[in-house]
Amino acid sequence: MNKQNNKSKLTLFEIELIKASKVVQEYKLACEVNIVAILWSNPDLYYTYDNIDLKSFSNNVWKVYWQIGYDIIIKESKKTLDDITVGLYLEKHLKLKQKYEEYGGYDTIDKSKEYVNIDNINGYVNELHKWNAVLRLLAKRFPVYDKLKEFVDMTAEEIYDQWEAQLNHIFINVEGEIKSYNIADNIDELIEELDQGVAVGLPYHNLPMITKETGGMLCGNITLIGGLSNVGKTTFARNSIIQSIIDNDEKIVIMLNEDGLKKWQREFLVFVANNILKKDLQKYIVRDGKYSPEVKEILYKSAEWIKKQKEDRKITIIPFPKWSTIKAIQVMKKYASMGVLHFLIDTFKNDAGKDYDNAWSHMMQKMVDLYDIVKPEQKNLHLTCTFQLEKGKTARQRFYAQDNIGISKNIVDPASTCIMIRNLFEDEYSGGKNELKVYRLEGKNQKTKIPVILNKDKTYQIVFIIKNREGSANQYQVVIEHDMSRNIIKEVGITHVPVDW
């Protein structure tokens, strides 16, 4: 009786809204089925499509299947959603098991998987977001119940364009939530956080001056490391980052665009031997084989140390057969959900297998796409990218600036730090025609300059801080001693490189 009375009190407008909501839920059903079937077919996509949650679904059947898959893949870090894995999980969750069996168990999802194409998932997800936005419109009593047939062939963006002024507060939630703050909000709490060092990133190993000037590898930012081919960009990145990852009990995922896994393993054996075990081992000895018993013992001890790191999954290597920025972003989303904060792309280039009329514009957009994942409002990660400088005049230049990147120089825009490195020219050593005056800073406030003599028997590189949101840029240059044969790096002082004319 009460239900009938309540129903009779509804206005015609409210009845139309209820009817429309049911119609939208029917429209949504197909994409809900397809999305869940695809996620169960390729569970790694749970990491990629992390903007979907339980509230995204209207039909209870697909809520149940989505939740089971999410819990197994994301919460329990399993790899597959086969019948046995699902069964073991449900033995611990009897309420879900009851619904699962009521909805047909594994046969239901197995049959659904037969009719889906994984390549279409973006379309299904966009459709899901669109109809969820329409449901929010109806919940806010917008008079759109008579426009549903129009909406079928429209995108969310097209619907938004029709209702821009009225719908901004609703459609802002299609992909995420934008908030506004007063500049004074939580300012006292910020001071306490800063006091704890939250604005200081992971330090660069054996590079205290560069760390201090740039603030280190701070989450929410991108660091670019540029140089000419074969100058040692990868070696610099590896030697300055990996030890710091280990020392600070962090994790890193390294995405390879050029060198393969075995090359990185070989380099890492040399790194561990010299930096961890403090043994003298050069790359050419490891490369050439036919080891002496002493060398073999060092290598196996290095390997043993590396295997201990495997238990904590500190360093993950992912070689890319073909470079794709979209796939790199998917990798970052996946591992970020597993607690990884640091990522390295070696080397950043345009996507493989495609010709672009404006390659420079494409590279800039891809860097923006990467920053959209890295920034604090998203996953709050730190990404290092090595990249190659423009050939030609750069090989002869002494002073490096943003122009040395060439036509793709705008890739620096989303980055917080850009470092460029080059080898010392012969005439820049102590006593040379264009000798660089190198100083080590000591004493109170690092004001005392101690001259440094550069040994011609050693290899030095100059580090240019081209862009720096946390300090000065190119006010001075840092000279490092870089033994690339042993993967050892350390700062020796600062200098001022004259600008080329």
N, C-alpha and C positions, 0 to 999 in steps of 0.2 A: 504493500500500500504506500509506504513512504517513497519507494523508488518511483512509483507512478506519479505521486505528487511532485517529486523533484523534477521528473522529466517534463511534467506539464508546465512547470515554472520556467523552463528554458525558453529563451526567445528564438525566433526563427533564425536569426543571425548565428546564435550559438549552436543551433542544430546543424546549420550549414558548415560551420567550422569543424564540428565533430565528424560529420560525413567526409569532409575534405581530408581530415587527418587520416581516416581509414583508407581513403583512396591513395594517399601518398605512401602509406605503409605497404599497400599492395604494389605500387610502383617500385618501392625500395626492395621488395623481396628478391627479385632476380639478381640485383647487384650484391645483396647480402649473401645469397647462396654462392655466387661466383667468387666473391672475395674470400670467403672461408674455405671453399674448395681449393682455390689457388694457394692460400696460405698453408693448407695441409699438404698440398703437393710439393711445395717448395718452402719449408719452414723457415729458412733464412730470411724470407721476406717479412716475417714478424718484426725483425730488427729494422728493416727499411721503412715499413709503413707504421711507424710508431705514433703517427697522428690519429690512429684509429684506436678506440677503446670500447669497452662494453656498452657505453651509452650511445655509441654510433649505430647500434643495431636495434631494430624494433621487434623483429620476430624472435620469440623465445628459443626456438629450435637452434637458430644460428648464433644466438647469444651463448648458448651452452657449448656448442662446438668451438666457437671462437675462444671462449674462456679456457676450455680444456687445452687447446693448442697453445695459447699464450702462457699458461702456467707451466706446461711441460718444457717449452722452448726457452722462454725468457726467465722464469723464476727458477726452474730446475736445471737450466743449461743443457738440456738434452739436444740431440742432433736430428732425431727423426720422430715421426708421428705414426709409427706402424701399430698394428693391432695389439701387439704384446706390450709395447711401451705405454700405450694408452690404458690398457687393462691394469698394469701395475700401478699406474698413477691413480686410477679410479678406486682401487682397493683402499686407498687412504682418504678418499673423498666420496663418501657413500651417498650424499644428497645429489651430487653431480652424476654419480653412477646411475642412480634411479632415473633421472631425467634422460641421461644418455641412452639407457636401454629403452625407455619409453619412446624415444624418437628414432629408434631403429638401430642404435649402436653403430658399429664400424661400417656396416653395409650402406647406411645412408650417405656417409661422407665418401665412401669408396665409389658409389655410383655417381655422385655429384662430380667427382674428380674426372670422370670419363669425358665430360662435355665442356670442359673449360680450356681456354688458351691462356697460358701464363702471360703472354705478350700483351694481353688486353687489360691487365690489372689496373694500370693508370686510369683508363677510362671508367672502370667500375668504381674505383675509389673517388674519382671526381664526381661521378653520379651520386654516390652515397653522400658525399659532403653537400651536394646541391639539395637533395631531398631533405636532409637534416636541417639545412638552412630554411627550407620552405616550412618544415614543421615548426621551427621557432617563430616564423612569421605568423603562422596560424595561432600558436600559443600566445603571441603578443596581440592577437585579435586584428591582425592586418586583413583587410578584405581582399584576399587573393584566392578564395575558395572557387571562384568561377574562372580562374586563369590557369588551372592545373594542366589542361591540355596544351596550352601555349608553352608551359614550362617544360613539357616533355622533350621538346626539340631545342631547348635553350640551355646554355651553360650557366653556371652560378654567376659568372662575371656579367653575362648578358642580363640576367634577372636583376643583378645589382645595379647595372646601368639604368634600368627602368625606374628603380626606386632609390636612387643614390642618396638623396637628402634624408629620406625617412628610414632607410634600412642600414645606414652605416654602422650603427651600434649592434646590429644583429650579424651582418655578414662579415664583420671583422673577426668573428670566431670560426669562419670556415676553415682556416688553416692555422690559426693560433690566436692568442689573446694579447692585445696591445693595451697597456695601462699607462696612466699619467700619474706623475708624482709632483709634490711640492719640493723645491730644492732643499728645504729644511727637514724633510722626512728622515727620521732615524739617523740624523747626523752624528749624535753622540755615540750610537752603536758603531758607526763607521770608524770613528776615531779609535775605538777599542780594537776593531778588526785590523786596522792599519798597524796598530801597535803590535799585533801578533804576526805581522809580516805577510798579510794576504795579498799585498800589491807587489810582492817580490816573487819572481818566477824561479824555476829550476836553474841553478847556476851552470855556466859552461865550464867543463872540466879544465882545470889549469889555466883558465882565462879570467882572472878576477877583475881586470880593468874593463874588459868588454862586458862582463856580467854587471858590474857596477854602473856602467854608462847606459846600458840598454835595459837594465832591470831583469835580465835573464829571460828564460823561456816561460812567460806568464800565460796562464790559461785565458782563453778568450781572444788570442792573438795569433797572427801568422808571422813567421820569420822567414825571410828569403835569403838564400846564400848563393851569390852569383860569381862566376869566373869563366875564363876561357876554357876550351876543351883541354883536358889533361892537366889542368892546374892543381887538381886535388880537391875539388868541391866536395865530392863524396867522402874522401878521407878526412877532410876538415870536419864535416858534419858528424861522421862516425866517431872520431876521436874526441870531439868536444861535447858530444851528447851522451853516448852510451855509458861511459863511466859515471856520469852524473845520475843517470837513470838508476844504475845499480846502487850507488852510494845512498841515494835518497829513497830507496825501496819503491820506485815507481815502475810503470810498465810502458812499453812503447810498441807501436805497430809500424813497421817499415814497409812501404809500398814501392816496389822496384819497377822502373820503367826501362832500365838499361841493363845493369849487371844482374846476373842470376843468383840463385840461392847459394850455389857452391862457391862462387866468387866471394860473397859476403861471409860465408863460413870460413874460407881460407884467410880472409883479412882479419876476421875476428880471432882466429887462433893466434895470429901474430900480435894482435892487440893485447890479448890476455897474457901471452907469454911475457911481453915487455912491461905492461902496465900493472898487471895483477901479481904475476909470479916473479917479476923483476929479473927475468932471464934475457940474455941478449940473443934475439932471434930475428933474422932479416927475411923479407918477403921472398927474395930470389931463392933462398935455401928451401923454403916451403914449396915454392913453385917447381923447382927442378927435381925434387924427389931424391931417391937413392940416399936415404938419411943415415947418418951415423947413429949409433945407439944413444948418444947423448941428446941429439936432436929429437929422436923419436920419443925419448922419455919426456922431454919438454912438451912435445905436441900432445901426448896422451894425458899429461897432467893438465894441460890447458883444456883439453876436451872434457876431462873429468869436472873441471870447474864450470865449464859451460853447461854440462848436463845437470849440475845442481841448480842452475838458474831455470832450467826447464820446468821444474816442479812448481815454481811460482809463475810461470808463463810471463816472465819479465820482458822478453824480446820475441816478437812474432814477425816473421818475414813473409811477405806476400808478393811473389813475382807476378807481374801482369803480362800475359801473352800478347795482348794488345792494349795500349793505354786508353782508358776511358775515365773521364772525370766523374761521370755519373756513378760508375762502379766504385770508384774511390770513395765517393760520398756514402754509398751504401756500406762499404767496409767500415768507414768511420762511425756511422750510426750503430752498426752491429757491435763493434768493440767498445764504443762509448757506453753502451748499455751494460757492458760487462766490467765497467770500472776503469777502462783505459783512458788516460787523459792526454797522452802525448803521441803524435803521429809524425812520420817523415815520408815525404814523397821525393824520390830520387830517380828520375829527374822530371821536373814539371815541363810539359810540352803540350802542343795541340793534340787532340784526340787522334788516334791512329786510324788510317784507312779513309780519311776524309779530306777533300780539298775545299779550302775556304777562300772566297774572294777577298775577305778582310780577315786574314789570319790573326793579325794583331788585335782586332776587335774581339774575335772569338776567344783568344787567350785571356784577355781582360775580363770577359764575362765569366769564363770558367773560374778565374780566381775569385770573383765576386761570389759565385756559387759555393766555393769552398769556404769562404768567410761566413756565409750565411749559416753554415753548420757549426763553425768554430766559435762564433761570437758568444758573449756571456748570456745573451737572451735566449740562445739555443742550447747547444750541448756544453759550452764553456770548455773548449779544448785548446791545446796548443799544437799548431801545425808548422813544421819546418819544410820548406821546399827548396831544393837545389835547382838552379837554372843556368843556362848558358848565356854568356854575354855576346853581343854582336862582334863578329869577326872583322878583320880588316884593320882599321885604324886603332882599335882597342889593343891589339897586339903590340903597338908601338907607344901607346900612351903610358904616362907615369901616374897621372892623377885620374882617379875614377869618380864618375858622378852618374846620375840617373840616365843621362843620355847614352851611356855605354850599353844600355839594354837594347837600344835600337828602337824600331817602330812599335815594339810591344812594351814600351817603358811604363805604360799605365797599369801594368800588372802590379806595380808597387803600391798603387792607391789603397787597396784594402789591407795591406800589410802594416804591422806596427813597427817592424824592424827590417831593414834591408842591409845586408853585409855583402861586400864584394872583396875578393882576395886576388892577389897576383904575386908572382915570384919576384924577388929582388933582382934588379938588373945588375950586371957585373960591375958597372961603374958607380953603383950606389953603395958598395961595400966601403968600409973604412979605408981611407986613402985613395979612393977612386975619384974620377973627374967630377962626378955628380954625387959625391958622398952625402949620404943622409946623416944628419946629426940625431942620434938616438939617445934617449935619456931614460933612466929608471927613476921613478919618483919614490922618495923615502921621507922619513921624518914626520913631524907633527903636521897633520892635514895634507900630507903628501906634497909638500911644497919644495923640498930639496931635490934638485936635479943631479943625478949621478950619471956621467957619460958612460955609454956602453960601446965597446969595440966589437964590431961584427966580424966573426971569424970566417974567412973565405972557405974553410973546409966544412962549414955547416950550411944547411939550407934554411933560408929565412923567407918569410912571406909578409906582405903588408896587408893589413885588414882595414878596409874603408867602411866606416859606418855611414851609409848613404842616407838612410832614413831612420829616425829614432823618435818615437812618441814619448819616450820616458827620459830623454836627456838630449845632449847636443848631437849634431850630425856633421861629420867632416870638419870639426874644429881641429882635430888632430887625427893621426893614424896610429894604429897599434902594430908593432913589429913582433912577430912570433917566430920562434924556432920550431920548424916542422920537419921532423925526421919521418918522412913518408915511407922509408924502407922498414921502419920499426913501429910505425903508427903511434908515435909519441909527439905530443904537442905541448908548448908552453910559451907564455909571454916573456919577452925580454925588455920591452920598453915602448916609449911613444916617440913619434917623429912628426915632422910636417913636410909632406910631399908637395913640391911646387906645382902649381896649376900649369898644364901645358898651354902653350900659346901657338 
